[in-house]
Structure formats: structure tokens, C-alpha cells
């Protein structure tokens, strides 16, 4: 809750200053800290703020998919920026991602692992896990992106529409890898832009041993099966 009441005004300030029109969609998995209530109050003052309330913790990947589905049905947009609300993704970097899409890129990934990108105040074991996950994903799936696990991205409307035509098997953090595999399979253009990952301002990181195990299992499965369109595609 502490993060959400600070990051929404910060995002809005950056976008208004850079003449970027906006709609802000918050996906809340029934957070016990009252996040939904705070967003509801903000909506009363800004009709460009939207809230998707879900009944419980259904997974990061499904949160993105549900958010994208709602956006396609109810919002008017050319570009979607997906980001965390804990200030590990800085609002000012949204501008670089949006600029990349406006320069005819389909998917822009904020990257810690290209020149000028880095992670600040991240424990060594988290850095090691991230590096290993990216290395294995690159080797096993052939994804030509250095920061495959980055969750800070901008994608155009076409990419969202095409993504939702595919079966998304991961509901957790592996979604970041699976979605990039789909974008690459479709033949969309992908570009990385540098950013500095910051330690979250409040709250605890959610990565667990179970998530790491699930990531490894999904990586093996995806490397064997590849990505698969739904039998009945969304138009």
C-alpha cells in the first residue's frame, strides 16, 4: 500500500511532463494491506486510473494476462508498459521504453545486462540466480535478449493481441521468459534499453525456492515443447 500511493503520482508526473497520454491499470490480488482501497480513492480524483481486483494470489503471469485482456476490451492504447509497483522499476524509465516502441519496435525490454544497465543494492545470491536464469534461458531457448527475466517492458498493441493467441502455461515468474519466447516465435522486433534496477522501497521480495524450482521445470518443458498457439485464436 505504501508503494502504490507513491508510484501512481510518480508515473503520472513523468508521463504528463513528457506529453505522453496515459491510463494506469493496477492489478491487485486481494492484497491484505488495503492496496485496492487506496486505488479506489485515487480513481475518484483521476478517471484515467483503473483497478482490476482478483480474488487472491493467482500468479504473476496470470496477472499480466488478465490485465492485458481487460486493456484490450476496455481501454484505448497503442502501447502497454508493464512494471512492478515497488519502485524497483523507476517511472522515469517508462519514457525510454515508450520511445523505443514509437520508433517501430514491437517489444522494448528494460535491461540490467546491457551497457549502462545494472542492479543496485541487490544481494549477491539474487544477482547469481538472475544471471543463471538468463544464461540458461538463452542457451536452452535461443532467445536473443540479455535480460530475458526482466519484467519491465513496453509492448505495442499488436504484440498484446498476438500474445493472447498463444497458450500461456506459466502463471508465475517464468511468464517473462515464456512471453519473450512467444514474441520471438511470432517474429516481432525486440529491443533492449538500459535501466538501473533499484531495491524495492518497502515490502519483501517474493522469489522463493519453490518459484526457482518451478522456473527450472518450466524452462525444461518449454525447451522441449516450444510455444503453441491456442486451437481457437482470439481475433
N, C-alpha and C positions, 0 to 999 in steps of 0.2 A: 504493500500500500504506500509506503514512504517513497518508493521509486516512481510509481505511476503518477502521483500528484506533482512530481517534479519533471518527469520526462515529457509528458504531453505538452506543457507550456514551452519546454525547450525545443521540441520538434517544431511546434507551430511558429516559434520565433525565427528559427533558421529558415523555414520554408517561406514565410512572409517576407523576410529580409531579402531572399533570393528570387522573389517573384515566382514562386512555384505554388500553384494551387494544390490544395490538399483535402483529403478525407482520412481521418485517423480511425482505424478499426482495432479495438482491443479484444483479444480472445481470452476469456477468463474461465478457468476450470474450477469454478466454485471455490476460489481461494478463501481460506478461513480468516484472512486479515482484513476483509472488507473492501478489497480492490473494486469489485463490481459496484458497490455503493458510491465510492468516490468517483468512478467514471460516470455513473448516472447523474451525479451532481454537476460534473463538468459538461455533460451533454445539454443541460439546461441553459448553459451560458454560450455554448458553441454547437450549432446544429451540424457541424462537419465532423463531430465525434460520434463514433458508433461503437456498440458493445455487443459481442456475441458471448452469451453465457452458456456454458456447458455444465452438465450435472456433476462432473467430477474429473479426476485426473485420467484423461483418455490418451495421453501421449503427445509429444511434441509434433510428430509428423501429422497426426490426425488434426491437430490444432491448425496447422498450416492449410491442410486440405479443406477443412471446414471454413476457414477464413477466406480462402480463395473462391470457394463455391459461393459463399454469401456475397463476396465482392462482385463476382460476375453477374449475379442475379439482381443485386440491389444497388450497386454503386456505379458511378461513371468514372472510368480511369483509363489511362494509356499505360501507366507504369505502376507496379506494386513494389514497395520496398518492405522486405521482411526483416525484422530486427527484434532483439531482446529489449525488455523494458527496464533493465537494471543498470544502465549506463556503461555496460561493457562495450556496447556499440554506441559511439558518440553521434548525436544528431547532426553535427556539422558535416560528417562524412556522407550523409544522405545526398548532399549536393553533388559530390564526385560520382556517386552511383547513378544518379538521375542523368547527369551529363553524359555518361557513357552510353546509356540507353538512347538518349536523344541523338547520339552520333551513330545510330544504326547498329547497335549491339543488342542482341536479344536478351542476354543474361550477363549481369555485372556482379562479380563476386568481390567483396571486401576481403583483402588478403593480408595475412600476417607474414607470409613467407615469400614475398617479393621485395625488391628494393624499396626502402623507406617504410616497410611494414614491420611490426614487432608486437610482442606481448609485454605489458607492464605489470609487475608485481604478481606474476603467476608462479606458483610453486613449481619446483623442478619436475616433480612427478607428473603434474598436469601437462607441462610442456613436452615431456617424454611421450606420454600417452597420445597427445595430439600429433606429434611428429611420426610416431609409429603408425597410427591410424591412417594418416595421409600417405605415407610411403606404401603401406600395404594396399590401400585403395587404388593408388596409381599403378602399382605393379600388377595387381590382380584384375583390374577393370579397364586399365588403359586410359583413364580419364586424364586429359592433358591440362590439369589445373593443379597449382601447387598447394592451395589451401582448400582442399576438397570438403573439409568438415566445417568450413565457415558457415554460420547461419545468418550472416549479414549480407543481404543480396538485394539487387533490383532486377526485376524481370518485366518484360513488356506483356501486353495483353495476349498476344499470340502465344507466347510461351506458357502462360497460365492455361489458356484453352487447350493447348496440346498436352500439357502435363496431366490434366484431368481426364484425358482419354486413355491413360495408362493405369494399370493395376499398381497401386502403391501398397507394398507389403509391410513396410516398416511403419510403426506408429511411434517410434522413439527417435533417438538422435541419429540413427542411421538414415533417416529420411534425407538428410543433407546430401549424403553420398548417392542414394538411390535417385533422387531428383536430378542430380547432375548427370548421372548415367543416362537418364531418360532424355534430357536436353541434348546430350551428345549423340544419342541414337537417332533423334529426330533430325540432327544436322543444324541445330541452332548455333549462332555465334556466341561464344563465351569469352569474356574479358575479365581480367583481374585488375583491381585498383588497390593501392596500398592503404592500409589503415593501422592504427595502433589499438590493439585490444587492451582495454583497461579492466582492472579488477573491479568487480561489482561493488557499488556503494553500500548496499545493505542486503541482507539475506544470505543464504548459503547456496553454494554451487550444488547442482542436482545430480552430477555424474556419480554413479555408484558402480561397484564391482559387477553387479547384475547387468547394468547398462553396457559395460565394457564387454562382458560375455555375450550379450545379445548382439552387440555390434559385430563381434568376430563371427558369430553364426550367420548373420545376415550377409556379411561380406562373402563368405564361402558360398552361400546359396545363390547370391546374385552373380558371382563369377561363373557358376555352373549353368544357371538358367537364363541369364540375361534379363532384359526388361521386356515386358509383354503388354501390348495394348489390350484394353477391355474388349470382350466379344461384341458388346453393344456400345459403340462410341457415343460420347456426348457431342452434340452438334453445337 
